[in-house]
Amino acid sequence: MKKRFAVRLAACFTVFAVCSAALAAQATVLTIEDAVQMAFNNNISLERNALTLQGLERAKNHAWNSFSPSLSVGGGFQMPNKPAAQGLPYDYALYGQAAVGFNISPALIAAIKTASLQFEAGELSFNEAVRSIELSVRQAFYGLLYERAYIEQQERSLETARQQYEQNRRQYQAGRISELDVLAAQVNYEQIKPSLESARTSYMNNMDLFKILIGMDVQEEVELDGTLDDFLSLGEIVLNPEEIRPPAITLLEKQLETARSTLTATRLYSYGPTINLSWGWQPTATNADEFKNWDDHGSLSIGLSVPLDCYLPWSSAADSIADAKDAVTDLELQLEDTKLNVGSNIASYLRQVNVSRSSIETCNANVNLARKSYELALEAYNRGARDFLSLQDASDTLFEAEVALLSATYNLSVTILNLENTTGIPFGTFIKNQGLEE
């Protein structure tokens, strides 16, 4: 009885261990959207950009504090060194002190506007950093899908070569073909193995880099849920001018607006007047009347100051204005150049899309023709009407046609990503518009 119980207990532990191992070995399935979200959650550079944006937001929210009064309180003890010689009626005095001050300048309003614009520019910079990370993840994801599909083609080619080798070996043993055909089939079979192994190694290396990019442990198993076939039926790309907001241009426009505001603030600080308002309350009493009478020695002061050093061309104020002007001019030139480049890039990507779509149609037709040619060559070879080299040529042609189709599809995916990134259109828009993604 005890022996049966021990056997059952051991069996339970075995089943539990097998199930645990199976669960541990289960790969994490990732769609392209899952990968993008993981990169957003785990990317360190994005966290640093978020901290920078928080600082800019804090500066914007507190920019009004330039109008906040300066407040101070204090007190003290005063005793003259030679009260008798100075004719003072007291030996020492006690006093308290409270003061309020304001500095008012037209430049403060411009400074508040500049802080707000800097925050808006920071938001655009952060959004561009987010898009840059998403672009990298999507490019890496599609690159891995391409490599995976290429490996599958290599595996099919290897399996076909193996079957052909086995068939030739059997036919040779039956005396139907020569030993040369067997050796040729064996050489072809063995030659595919290094290429397949190289492709697998490249895929694993790039997969590790992809895991690092999205913040995963490189030891964790990952299965990609996606295919490049979504791009095979991609229709004509039509851009809506209202949806085109190139991030590079938008950011430069905001930076230019900020630079102009900074120039205005610099001029107001350099040339504008400053009004100083201060009021102080200072109750003071002496030992002459045993601190019974407290007199207020405070005062109210109003002052106006106008800087003059800015009119000297070698002054620091003049240099600051000149630097601010140079910054505005530089951004204007950058913006003009970027608009030309962005327009040219968009036109180029649209042409590339059309070329890739035409290439895919041609490659599809070539694959169908090559597959039909291979089937006919195989049938003729099995009847003894064609030699093995002719069959091998047909097999190579089919493989090359399939690789060309895969390459054209991948090139289209890269071009679509670049087009979406340049125009500022959300990634995946063109695919979704075709109804190929949920």
LOPARO-968160 format. One record per residue: x, y, z of N, C-alpha, C in turn. Coordinates in pm, whole numbers, plus 50000, padded with zeros to 5 digits. Layout:
BEGIN
XYZXYZXYZ
...
This chain:
BEGIN
500844987950000500005000050000500875012650000
501885012450089502795023850095503555025349963
503885013749904504635014249777503795020549668
502495016949661501605023049562501475038149583
501355042149710501245056349740502495063949696
503655057649722504925064049683505015065349532
504575055149460504595055649313503685066649262
502495067549317501545077949275502075091949305
502685093349424503255106449461504375110449365
505205100749332506295103649239505755107349102
504675100649061504065103648931503485117848930
502885121749042502315135349051503415145849040
504515143449112505625152949104506205153748964
506245142448895506765142248758505875150348665
504565148148677503615155748594503725170548623
503835174048751503945188048789505215194348732
506315186848737507585192048685507515193948534
506875184348465506755185548320505895197648283
504785199548354503905210848325504605224148355
505365224548465506085236848499507115240148393
507815229848346508835232148243508185236948114
507015231448083506325235647960505885250147970
505375254048087504955267848103506145277348099
507275272948158508455281548158509015283348018
508885272847937509435273347802508495280147703
507285283447746506325289647656506795303447614
506805305847484507325318547432506295329547449
506805341847464505945353647470505585357747328
504305358447300503825362247167503665377447162
504295383647063504255398147050503735402246913
502725410746912502355417646789503225430246779
503145436746667503965448746650503515459746746
502225460546776501735470446871502195467247013
502245454247047502745450247179504205454347195
504985452147090506405455547095506605470547112
505815478347042505925492947052505585497447194
504535491847251504125495747386505195491847489
505795480247472506865475947564508045485447556
508385489847435509495499247418509175512547488
507935517047478507535529447546507675528047698
507315516447750507325514347894508725512447951
509655507447868510945503347922512125511347870
511895520647777513025527747717513565538547812
514855537847842515465547147937515575561147879
515955562147752516105575447692514765582847689
513675575347673512365581647675512025586747815
512435579547916512215584048053512995596948080
514205597748027515005609948045514345621847972
513835619247853513125629947781511885634447859
511215624947924510045628348004510425637248122
511575634648183512035643148293512325657348244
512945658348126513215671648068511915679148044
510915671947993509625678347967508965682748096
509105674948202508535678948332509165691948381
510485693148361511155705448400510645717548323
510425715848192509895726848111508465730448152
507685720348187506325723048232506335730548365
507235726648452507345733648580507755748248559
508705750448468509135764148438507995772348380
507175766048295506025773248237504995776748344
504695767148430503675769448533504105779848635
505405781248655505905790548756506525803048695
506335805048565506945816648500506405829748557
505175829548606504575841748662505255845948791
506105837248849506685840548980507625852548974
507925857548851508715869748842507955881648898
506605880648897505785891248954505565889449104
506025878349155505825875749297506705885049381
506155891149486506965900449567508025893049648
509075900349678510095895049768509715898949910
509705889250000509285891450139510435887750231
510585895450337511625892350435511215897650572
511625890650674511425894850813512735893050888
512895900750993514115899551069514065908151194
515135908951263515255916951384516715918151422
516995926951519518385928551555518595936551682
519835937851717520285944951836521335954951791
521255967151843522175977651802522725984851925
524045986351926524685993452036525846001551981
525866014851998526966023051949528246020352026
529356022051959530646019752024530926030252132
530616042952102530846053652198529596062352207
528586057752274527336065452278527496079252338
528306080852442528456094052506529116103752411
530156099152343530886108152252529996112352136
529116103452095528226106751982526986114052028
526806115852153525636123052204524346115452192
524436102452186523216094552175522596092452312
521276093452322520616092352453520386077852498
520966068352427520716054452466522006046452452
522026035852522523196026952516523006015852412
521796011252394521546000852295520066001152256
519765994752144518385994852092518055981152035
516765978252037516245966051974515295970051861
515295962051754514385965351644513935952451573
512755953451513512235943051424512155948551283
511975939551187512005944351048511165935150959
510395941150870509635933850767509665942250641
509855935450526509985942950400509265935650288
508725943550196508065938450075508625946249957
508985938649849509535945349732508995939649602
508875948349502508415944349369509395949849266
509665941749165510395946349047509505944048926
509125954448858508205953548745508925957948619
508875949148515509525952248387508695946548274
508615953348161507885947748046508465934547999
509745932148028510365919747983509785907448051
509175909348169508615897948241507485891348163
506675899348094505575893748015506135885147901
507175890447835507795882947726508445870247779
509005870747900509635858847958508605847947986
507405851948030506345842148054505925835447925
505785843347818505425837747689506515828347639
507775832047659508885823647615508875810247688
508615810447818508565797947895507465788747844
506325794647807505225786647753505605780547619
506265788447534506685783447403507765772647418
508645774247514509675764147536509065750847579
508005751547658507315739247697506655732647575
506025740647491505385735147371506435728947278
507595735447265508675729647185509175716747248
509215716547382509615704347452508655692947428
507355696147424506355685847394506575679947255
506855688747158507105683947022508365675447017
509395679447088510625671647092510375657947155
509575657747261509255645047325508465636047231
507485641847162506695633947067507565628546954
508545636646912509435631946806510325620546857
510745621346984511515610347043510675597647050
509405599247084508485587647089508355581446950
508175589846849508045584746712509335578146665
510465583546707511745577646668511885563546725
511485561846850511545548546911510565539046842
509365543946814508375535446747508865531546607
509485540846537510025537746405511075526846414
511975527846512513025517846528512435504146558
511415503846645510795491046681510105484846560
509365492846485508655487546369509625482946261
510695490546241511695486246142512325473046183
512665471846311513275459446360512275447746350
511015450446382509985439946378509825434846235
509675443946138509525439746000510795432945948
511955437645995513195431245955513265416746003
512795414246125512765400546177511735392046102
510605397946066509625390345986510225386445851
510995395645792511665392645665512665381145683
513475381945787514465371345809513795357945838
512715358445916512005346045947511435339745821
510825347845735510275342645610511385337245519
512535343945519513665339245437514155325745488
514215324145621514615311345679513635300445639
512335303745643511325293745603511515289645457
511855299045370512115295745230513345286845218
514375290145297515595281945295515285267845345
514455266945448514105253645502513325245545400
512395252045328511665244845224512595240445112
513535249145078514505245644974515385234045019
515785234145147516595223145199515815210145201
514535210845241513725198745243513515193245102
513295202145006513155197744866514445191144818
515575197144853516865191344812517095177844878
516675176545004516825163745073515975152945008
514715156344980513845146544915514365142544779
514915152444706515455149244575516675140244585
517505142844686518685134544707518275120244742
517295118844834516825105444872516225098244751
515455105444671514855099244553515935094944453
516935103344431518015099744338518795087844389
518985087544521519725076044575518955063044553
517635063544572516835051444549516835047644401
516745057444314516745054344170518105048944125
519165053944186520485048744151520625034244195
520115031344318520175017544366519335008244278
518295013844217517475005744126518055005243986
519165012443964519815012143834519185021043730
518395031043772517695039543675518495051943636
519335057043728520135068943698521585066043732
522455075343691523875073543716524245078743854
525445074943899525935079544029526175094644029
526455100243910526705114643899525495122743945
524305118143910523095125243952522915124544103
523285113444163523195112144309524155121744377
525405122344327526395131344385525995146044368
525455149144253525015162844229523895166744325
522955157844348521865160544442522385161944584
523375153544619523945154344752524705167544773
525475171744672526205184344682525235196044698
524165196044619523165206744630522545206944769
522255195344824521655194244957522605199645065
523875195845055524845200245155525165215145144
525085220545024525415234745006524375244045068
523155239445082522105247945139522255249245290
522825239345354522905239145500523665251245557
524875254745506525575266345563524785279345548
524125281145434523335293245413522185294045512
521555282645536520455282345632520945285145773
522075279245810522615281545943523025296045962
523585302145858523975316145865522745325045882
521665321845810520435329645822519835328345963
519895316446019519375314346155520195322146258
521515322046241522375329446334522105344446327
521965349746206521655363846188520325367346253
519345358546237518025360946295518095361346448
518835352046508518945351646654519675363946707
520725368246637521455380246680520555392646675
519835393946565518945405546552517765404746649
517345392746681516285391046780516755395746917
517995392846952518545397547079518575412847083
518995419046973519015433646967517595439346978
516645432446919515235436746926514735435947070
515095425347141514665424047281515245435247366
516505438647342517115449747416516395462747385
516015464547258515335476847217514015478747289
513275467947310511965469047374512035466447524
513235463847576513405462247720513085448447773
513305438047692513065424347736514385417647770
514295407247851515465399047880515805390847756
517075390947717517485383847596517305368847609
517185363947733517005349547753515545345347734
514645354947732513225351647719512885348247574
512105337747558511705333447425510585342447373
510695346147246509735355147184509265349347052
507965350247030507385346346901506655358546843
507025362246723506435374046659505135370346590
504095377746621502775375646561502595386246452
502905382546329502785392046219503305385946091
503065392845981503505388145851503645400045757
504575398645663504745409045561503705408045450
502895397445455501885395745350500855407045351
500765414345464499825425545470500125436045363
501375436845320501765447045222501565442345077
501255429545057501125424444920499935430544848
498875433544922497655438844858497485453844882
498575460444917498495474744945498105482444820
497055490544833496585498344719497365511144701
496845519844620497505532444592497485541544715
498615547844741498735556844855498265570844816
497285575944890496775589444866496955597444995
497695608444983497965616845099496975628345107
496405630045225495515641245251496355652845305
496425663945232497275675145277496965679745418
495695678445461495335682845595495925673845704
496265661345667496815652045765498335652545770
498955659245675500415659545668500935670445761
501605666345865502235675645959503625670245991
504575672845903505925667445924506495671746059
506875662346143507395665946276508615675046269
509475672846170510685681046161510335695746138
509335698146052508935711946022508195717946141
507285710246200506515715246314507415719246430
508415711046458509335714046568510145726546538
510655727846415511435739746381510585752446386
509335751546343508445763146350508245767646494
508065758046584507895761546725509205766946784
510315761246746511605766246793511865780446742
511445783146618511605796646563510725806646639
509505802546668508615811246745509195814046883
509785803746944510415805547075511615814847067
512415813346962513605821746946513205836446926
512135838846852511675852646834511165858646966
510485850647044510025855347174511225858147266
512225849647257513445851747337514135864747295
514155867547164514755879947116513995892147171
512665891247171511865902247226512145904247374
512205893347449512495894447592513885900247617
514855895947535516225901147550516265916247525
515565920747423515515935147395514865942847508
513765937547561513075944447670513935944947796
514655934047824515545934047938516675944247919
517145945547795518295954147768517925968847758
516765971647697516385985647672515265990647764
514445981547813513255985647886513545990348028
512685998848081512846003648218512395993248319
512865994948440512465986248550511995994948666
510815992048717510245999448829510455991148956
511035997449056511285990749184510385996649291
509575988249351508705992349462509115984549585
509295991949696509645985149820509055992649939
508665985250037508135990950160508685982850277
509185990350376509755983750491509165989050621
508955980150715508445983650848509505979650949
509975989351027511065986651120510805993251256
510025986651343509805992151478511075991151561
511416002251625512666002951701512406009251838
513046004151942512946009652078514326009052143
514536018552238515836019252306515666017552456
516766016252521516736014752665516566028052738
516586038952659516456052152722515116053352794
514056047752737512736048252803512266034152839
513276025752858512986012052899512086004852798
512326007952669511646001152557510126002852561
509666014452613508226016852617507696022752487
508516030252418508076036652293508776030152173
507976025052085508506018651963508196027751845
509226032151780509086040951664509346033051535
508546036251433508716029751302509746037351220
510846030851193511906036851112511866031750967
510766025050929510656019850792510376030950693
510266026850566510056036850460509456030250336
508916038150248508386034050118509276040550011
509696032449915510536037949808510036033249673
510076042149578509696039349440510836044249352
511336035149268512466038749183512266034349040
512886041148950512826037948807514256037748754
514606026848686515956025948630515856022148482
516696028448403516756025648259518206022248223
518456010148170519836006348135520346014448016
521606017948021522226025447911523376017947845
523886007547914525036000547858524695993147730
523405990247706523015983147584523295991347458
523446004447474523716012847358525196012447318
525996006247401527406004447367527555991547287
528055992047164528095980147078528925968747133
529835971547226530675960947281530155955647415
529015960347458528495956147587527925941947581
527825935847697527255922347705525795922247662
525065933047692523655933847652523535934147500
524395942047434524365942447287524735928947228
525705922247289526085908947241524935898947257
524215899947367523075890847389522005892847283
521735905247249520755908047144521225902647009
522495904546980523055899646853522985884346847
523295877746958523215863046962521775858346940
520815865347001519415861646984518975863546839
519445874146775519125876346633519715865146547
520955861346576521605850546500520835837546515
520325834846636519555822546658518285822446574
517615833846565516405834846483516735832646335
517785839046287518175837646146518555823246114
519295816946205519715803046183518505793746174
517535795546261516345787046258515505789746132
515465802146086514755805245962515385797845844
516705797445840517415790345733517185775245744
517225770145867516975755745887515565752045842
514605760445877513215757645842513035757545690
513625767245623513505767845478514125755545413
515295751545462515975739845406515205726945436
514665725945557513925713945595512645712345513
511965723445486510745722645404511065717145265
512165721545207512565716445075512885701545082
513645697645185514035683545197512845674545225
511945678945312510775670845345509895668945222
509665679745148508865678445026509485668944926
510815669844911511505660944820511445646444867
511605644344999511575630745053510195624345037
509155632145061507795626645047507535622444903
507915630844808507745627444667508555615044631
509775614144686510625602444658510025589744715
509515590344838508905578444900507655574044823
506865583544775505685579844697506085572644568
507155577644505507635570744384508155556744418
508845555644531509345542444572508215532744600
507135537844659505975529344687505415523944555
505265532444456504735528044327505665517944261
506965520444272507935510944215507845497444286
507735497644419507655485244495506375477644463
505265484744449504005477944415504105471344278
504695478244182504885472244049505835460344057
506875461844137507825450844152507175438644214
506305440844312505615429644376504715422444276
504005429844192503165423544090504005415043995
505145420643954506025413143863506595400743932
507025402444058507605391144132506565380244155
505325384344181504245374444198504075366144072
504055372943959503925365743831505125356743808
506325361443842507525353343824507505340943912
507015342444035506935330944125505995320344068
504845324744017503895315143959504495308043839
505185315543752505815309443636506935300043676
507745304343773508865295943817508355283143883
507275284243961506725272244025506175262543921
505495267843821504975259243714506115252743637
507165260743611508325255343538508995244243618
509095246143750509725235843834508885223143835
507585224643848506725212843849506845204943718
506895212143605507055205443477508425198743466
509475205543514510815199943510510915187443597
510255188043716510275176443804509555164543741
508425167343679507675156643613508495150443499
509155159143421509975154243310511175146443362
511765151043472512925144143528512525130343579
511375129543644510915116543694510635106743581
510285112043461510065103343345511365100143273
512455106943314513725104743248513915113343126
513005123343105513095131742985514055143443003
514445146743130515375157743155516405153343258
517595159343250518645155643344518485163543475
519315159743572519185165843706519585180543705
520555184343623520975198243620519845207543575
519045202843481517895210743436516875212343549
516675201643624515765202343739516305212043845
517645211243867518245220043966518135234643924
518315237543796518165251243746516755256343771
515765247943749514375251943771514105254543920
514705246244007514545247944151515195260944197
516405263744145517085276244182516305288444137
515735287544017514955298843964513735301544051
513085290944097511915292544185512325299044318
513425294244374513885299844501514225314744486
514925318244379515305332244355514075340944335
513055335744268511825343344247511105345844379
511075335544465510425337144595511185347244683
512515346644679513315356144756513125370444704
513045371844572512835385144513511485390944557
510445382544562509135387044607509185391244754
509855383244835509985386444977510745399444996
511825401244921512645413344932511855425744890
511085424444781510285435844735509225439644838
508635429644903507625432345005508245439345126
509415434645166510105441045279510495455445246
510995457645125511355471245083510145480545086
508995475245049507775483345054507425486945197
507585477445290507275480245431508185491145487
509465490745448510415500945495510035514645438
509675514945310509305527645247508045533445311
507075524945341505845529545405506155535545543
507025529045619507405534345750508065547945737
508965549245642509655562045622508685573045578
507725569445494506725579045449505865583745565
505415574445648504595578145764505395586645863
506655583045881507485590645974507735604845924
507975606445795508275619545739507055628645739
505895623145705504675631145697504035633845832
504445626245935503825627946066502525620246082
502175612145983500955603945991501215592346087
500245588746172500455577746267500895564946196
501825557746258502335545446199501215535046187
501235528146075500225517946049498985523145981
498935536145953497735542145894497435536245757
498435535145672498195530545535497755515945531
498315507845621497905493945629496465492845680
496165500545784494815500045840493785504845740
494155514945660493225520145560492895509845453
493775499945438493495489345340492645478345400
492345479645532491535469245594492295456545619
493645457645626494455445745644494875443845788
494645453845871494935452546013493685456746090
493505450746203492405454746288492755467446362
